[in-house]
């Protein structure tokens, strides 16, 4: 997103999903961490479609 009027560089400069599994009242819940919308990854601004593609690939891989 915008930070001081400029696009923020993603921390690791990579497009990836990080999954964290947690237990909520006996139910397993997986939280997905993705790059921020509007951040720069590999010199390109991250858009909604990028996030949807990342999550889609993660879901197919995680079956």
C-alpha positions in Angstrom: 0.0 0.0 0.0 1.0 3.6 0.0 3.5 4.6 2.7 4.3 8.3 2.7 3.0 8.6 -0.8 5.1 5.8 -2.3 4.5 2.2 -3.0 5.9 -0.1 -0.3 8.4 -2.8 -1.3 7.3 -6.2 -0.2 9.5 -7.4 2.7 10.9 -10.5 0.8 10.4 -9.2 -2.7 8.7 -12.5 -3.6 5.2 -13.6 -4.5 4.4 -16.3 -2.0 1.8 -17.6 0.4 2.7 -18.5 4.0 0.2 -20.7 5.8 -0.2 -20.9 9.6 -2.5 -23.6 11.1 -4.2 -22.7 14.3 -6.8 -24.3 16.5 -10.0 -22.4 17.2 -12.3 -24.1 19.7 -11.4 -27.5 18.4 -11.5 -26.5 14.7 -8.4 -26.4 12.6 -8.1 -23.0 10.8 -5.5 -22.1 8.2 -4.5 -18.4 8.0 -2.9 -17.4 4.7 -0.4 -14.5 4.6 0.1 -13.0 1.1 1.8 -9.9 -0.2 0.0 -6.6 0.5 -2.1 -5.2 -2.3 -0.3 -2.3 -3.9 3.1 -3.4 -2.7 6.0 -3.9 -5.1 7.2 -7.4 -5.9 9.9 -7.9 -8.5 9.3 -4.3 -9.7 5.6 -4.8 -10.2 2.6 -3.6 -8.2 0.6 -6.5 -6.6 -3.1 -6.5 -7.7 -6.1 -8.6 -6.5 -5.7 -11.0 -9.4 -2.1 -11.8 -8.3 -3.4 -12.7 -4.8 -6.2 -14.8 -6.2 -3.7 -16.7 -8.4 -1.4 -17.3 -5.4 -4.2 -18.6 -3.2 -5.5 -20.8 -6.1 -2.1 -22.4 -6.6 -1.7 -22.9 -2.9 -5.1 -24.6 -2.7 -4.3 -27.0 -5.6 -0.9 -27.8 -4.1 -2.4 -28.4 -0.6 -5.0 -31.0 -1.5 
